[in-house]
Amino acid sequence: MEILEILISANFWAAAIRIATPLIFGVLGALVCERAGVLNLGIEGIFVAGAMAGWLAVYLGLPLWAGVAIAAIVGGAFGLIHAGLTVPLGLSQHVSGIGVTMLATSLSYFVYRTALPNVSSPPRIVPFQPVDVPVLSDIPFLGPVLFSQTPLTWLAFAMVLVVAWLLYRTPLGLALRAVGDNPASVDAQGMSVTSLRIGAVVAGSALMGIGGAFLTMSAFDAFFFGMVNGRGWICIALTVFASWRPGKALLGAILFGAFDAFQVRLQTVIGSALPSQIFLMLPYVLSILALVLVARRADYPRALLQPWFQGQR
């Protein structure tokens, strides 16, 4: 009975959406990269870099939205490194992505320690605050769940619509999808496969950077080591779960957020009857099961992981 009360609680679903917000940015970013045929395993490090850069900018006196912009720029810069290695040079996307993760993570920690050498505990900033929407926030259940979130959550939902519109309603989106399925056809039309892929990776990585910024500027109010905690890898899995579609990406992120929020509340119901590690791994186990169920039917981009060189047929 208590479990049912958890599942129908507005606070539970509000928490699920908060947890899902950085995942929405991350899975959209991975989706854009992979739709263009490039796997970006640098996402975990880009999350860390975006979280640190956005937070540090605000800590040094810039406005919150300027911090978000800086996080996006930093994410895009690491995406440009990854794209430069994998698109024109054709190097291994797996190796380059893991290298970017290691570089971004290590560089972020180095900058943090260099900028704040004598700090023993993470300094705090004033993060984004939940925005109550008049009238809508008073709607039973839906009000607390949807209309009392921070601006970055609203931006995440907006980006789902923007990415979906871009991919399926614009010539650029058509070219982007084509370059991930059949780059030869794009080249035959006189468009640059290299430019499209690099642009997609940079844009997708910028979204990943904003996802990291959410952690330090909305979910928390400080940067600390280990805060990303594997969210980037979850986004890679959610991209497959979503079959590279923005709408399903939103659903997958909220589903994982619900799993995570549920395990926290389940601990208070069951208490010490089970080891805490069982609860912590629950959302990941459930996500793997959901991924297994849909992975076989996933319509993946046909040219994913395949390098392209001018004149190739």
C-alpha positions in Angstrom: 0.0 0.0 0.0 2.8 2.4 0.9 4.5 1.6 -2.5 1.3 2.5 -4.3 1.1 5.8 -2.4 4.7 6.6 -3.5 3.8 6.0 -7.2 0.7 8.2 -7.1 2.5 11.0 -5.1 3.0 14.4 -6.9 6.3 14.8 -5.0 7.5 11.5 -6.4 6.9 12.5 -10.0 8.3 16.0 -9.5 11.5 14.5 -8.2 11.5 12.1 -11.1 11.4 15.0 -13.6 14.2 16.8 -11.7 16.4 13.7 -11.8 15.5 13.3 -15.5 16.4 16.8 -16.6 20.2 16.4 -17.0 19.5 13.1 -18.7 17.2 14.8 -21.2 20.0 17.2 -22.2 22.5 14.4 -22.4 20.4 11.9 -24.4 19.4 14.7 -26.9 23.0 15.6 -27.3 24.0 11.9 -27.9 21.1 11.5 -30.2 22.1 14.5 -32.4 25.7 13.1 -32.6 24.7 9.6 -33.4 22.1 10.7 -36.0 25.0 12.1 -37.9 26.9 8.8 -37.6 29.3 9.7 -34.7 29.3 8.0 -31.3 30.3 10.4 -28.6 31.6 8.5 -25.6 33.0 11.8 -24.3 29.7 12.6 -22.8 30.6 11.6 -19.2 33.6 14.0 -19.2 31.6 16.7 -21.0 29.0 16.5 -18.2 31.8 17.1 -15.7 33.3 20.0 -17.7 29.9 21.6 -18.1 29.1 21.3 -14.5 32.4 22.8 -13.4 32.6 25.5 -16.0 29.0 26.8 -15.4 29.3 26.7 -11.7 32.7 28.4 -11.6 31.5 31.2 -13.9 28.6 31.9 -11.6 30.9 31.7 -8.5 33.2 34.3 -10.1 30.3 36.7 -10.5 28.5 36.0 -13.8 24.7 35.6 -14.1 23.2 32.1 -14.0 22.3 32.2 -17.7 25.8 33.3 -18.6 27.0 30.2 -16.7 24.7 28.0 -18.8 26.1 29.6 -22.0 29.7 29.0 -20.8 28.9 25.4 -20.0 27.5 25.0 -23.5 30.6 26.5 -25.1 32.9 24.3 -23.1 30.9 21.2 -24.0 31.0 22.3 -27.7 34.7 22.8 -27.5 35.3 19.2 -26.3 32.9 18.1 -28.9 35.0 19.8 -31.5 38.1 17.9 -30.3 36.2 14.6 -30.6 34.8 15.6 -34.0 38.2 16.7 -35.3 39.7 13.3 -34.4 36.9 11.1 -35.7 35.4 12.9 -38.7 38.2 14.2 -41.0 40.9 11.9 -39.5 38.6 8.8 -39.2 40.1 7.7 -35.9 38.3 5.3 -33.6 35.2 6.9 -32.2 35.4 4.7 -29.1 39.0 5.5 -28.3 38.6 9.2 -29.0 35.4 9.5 -26.9 37.0 7.8 -23.9 40.0 10.0 -24.3 37.8 13.1 -24.3 36.1 11.9 -21.2 39.4 11.4 -19.4 40.7 14.8 -20.7 37.6 16.7 -19.8 37.3 15.1 -16.3 41.0 15.6 -15.4 41.1 19.1 -16.8 38.0 20.1 -14.9 39.4 18.8 -11.6 42.7 20.6 -12.4 41.0 23.9 -13.0 38.9 23.5 -9.9 42.0 22.9 -7.7 43.9 25.7 -9.4 41.2 28.2 -9.0 40.4 27.2 -5.5 43.6 25.8 -4.0 42.8 26.4 -0.4 39.1 25.3 -0.3 38.3 22.3 1.9 34.5 22.2 1.2 32.8 23.2 -2.1 31.8 26.9 -2.2 28.1 27.5 -2.7 26.3 29.6 -5.3 22.7 30.8 -5.5 21.2 28.3 -8.1 18.1 28.5 -10.3 15.0 28.5 -8.2 11.7 26.7 -9.0 9.3 28.9 -10.9 5.7 28.8 -9.8 3.5 29.4 -12.8 0.3 31.4 -11.7 -2.9 29.3 -11.9 -1.1 26.3 -13.5 0.9 25.6 -10.4 -2.3 25.3 -8.4 -3.7 22.5 -10.6 -4.0 19.3 -8.4 -1.1 16.8 -9.1 0.0 18.3 -12.4 0.8 21.7 -10.8 3.5 20.5 -8.4 4.8 18.0 -10.9 5.1 20.1 -14.0 4.7 23.8 -13.1 7.0 24.2 -10.1 10.3 23.2 -11.8 13.4 25.3 -12.4 14.0 27.2 -15.8 16.5 24.6 -16.9 13.9 21.9 -16.7 11.7 24.0 -19.0 14.6 24.5 -21.3 15.1 20.7 -21.4 11.5 20.1 -22.5 11.8 22.9 -25.0 14.9 21.4 -26.5 13.0 18.1 -27.1 10.6 20.0 -29.3 13.4 21.9 -31.0 15.4 18.8 -31.8 12.3 17.0 -33.0 11.4 19.9 -35.2 14.9 20.3 -36.5 15.3 16.6 -37.4 11.9 16.0 -39.0 10.7 19.3 -40.3 13.8 21.1 -41.8 16.1 20.4 -44.7 19.0 20.5 -42.3 17.5 17.7 -40.2 16.9 15.7 -43.4 20.6 16.1 -44.3 21.6 15.3 -40.8 19.7 12.0 -40.8 20.9 11.2 -44.3 24.6 11.7 -43.3 24.1 9.1 -40.5 22.4 6.6 -42.8 23.9 7.1 -46.2 26.7 9.7 -46.4 27.3 8.9 -50.0 23.9 10.3 -51.0 24.7 13.5 -49.1 28.0 13.9 -50.8 26.3 13.3 -54.2 24.0 16.2 -53.5 27.0 18.5 -53.1 26.8 18.9 -49.4 29.8 18.4 -47.0 29.5 15.3 -45.0 32.4 16.4 -42.9 30.9 19.8 -42.0 27.5 18.2 -41.1 29.0 15.7 -38.9 31.3 18.1 -37.1 28.5 20.6 -36.6 26.2 17.8 -35.2 28.9 16.7 -32.7 29.6 20.2 -31.5 25.9 21.0 -31.1 25.2 17.7 -29.4 28.2 18.2 -27.0 26.9 21.7 -26.2 23.6 20.1 -25.0 25.6 17.7 -22.9 27.5 20.6 -21.3 24.2 22.2 -20.3 23.1 18.9 -18.8 26.2 19.0 -16.6 25.5 22.7 -15.7 22.0 21.6 -14.4 23.7 19.6 -11.7 25.6 22.5 -10.2 23.3 25.3 -11.0 19.9 23.8 -10.4 19.9 20.4 -8.7 22.8 21.4 -6.4 24.5 24.6 -5.6 28.2 23.5 -5.7 30.6 21.4 -7.7 32.2 18.3 -6.1 34.1 15.4 -7.4 32.0 12.4 -8.5 28.8 14.3 -8.9 28.1 13.2 -12.4 28.1 9.6 -11.2 27.7 7.8 -14.5 24.9 9.9 -15.9 26.7 10.2 -19.2 26.8 6.4 -19.7 23.2 6.2 -18.9 22.5 8.7 -21.7 24.3 6.5 -24.2 22.0 3.6 -23.2 18.9 5.8 -23.2 19.7 6.8 -26.8 19.4 3.2 -27.9 16.3 2.8 -25.8 14.8 5.8 -27.5 15.6 4.4 -31.0 17.2 7.8 -31.7 13.9 9.6 -31.5 13.5 12.8 -29.3 10.1 11.9 -28.0 11.1 8.5 -26.8 14.3 10.0 -25.4 12.2 12.2 -23.1 10.2 9.2 -22.1 13.3 7.1 -21.3 14.9 9.9 -19.3 11.7 10.3 -17.2 11.5 6.5 -16.8 15.0 6.4 -15.4 14.3 9.4 -13.2 11.3 7.6 -11.8 13.4 4.4 -11.1 15.9 6.6 -9.2 13.4 8.5 -7.2 11.6 5.3 -6.4 14.6 3.6 -5.0 15.2 6.5 -2.6 11.7 6.3 -1.3 11.7 2.5 -1.2 14.5 2.6 1.3 12.4 4.4 3.7 9.6 1.8 3.4 11.7 -1.3 3.6 14.4 0.1 5.8 17.3 -2.1 6.8 15.7 -5.3 5.6 18.0 -5.2 2.5 21.5 -3.7 2.0 21.4 -0.2 0.7 23.5 -1.2 -2.4 20.5 -3.2 -3.6 18.4 0.0 -3.8 21.2 2.0 -5.4 21.6 -0.5 -8.2 17.8 -0.9 -8.8 17.4 1.9 -11.3 20.4 0.7 -13.4 19.1 -2.9 -13.4 15.6 -1.8 -14.4 17.1 0.4 -17.2 19.2 -2.5 -18.5 16.0 -4.7 -18.6 14.1 -1.9 -20.5 17.1 -1.5 -22.9 17.2 -5.3 -23.6 13.5 -5.3 -24.4 13.7 -2.6 -27.1 17.3 -2.9 -28.4 16.5 -5.6 -30.9 13.9 -3.5 -32.6 16.0 -0.3 -32.6 16.4 1.3 -36.0 19.9 2.5 -35.6 21.7 5.0 -38.0 23.2 2.8 -40.7 26.5 4.7 -40.9 27.0 5.0 -37.2 30.7 4.5 -36.3 31.6 4.4 -40.0 34.3 7.0 -41.0 33.8 8.9 -44.2 36.3 10.4 -46.6 35.7 12.6 -49.6 35.1 10.7 -52.8 34.3 7.4 -50.9 31.4 5.3 -52.4 
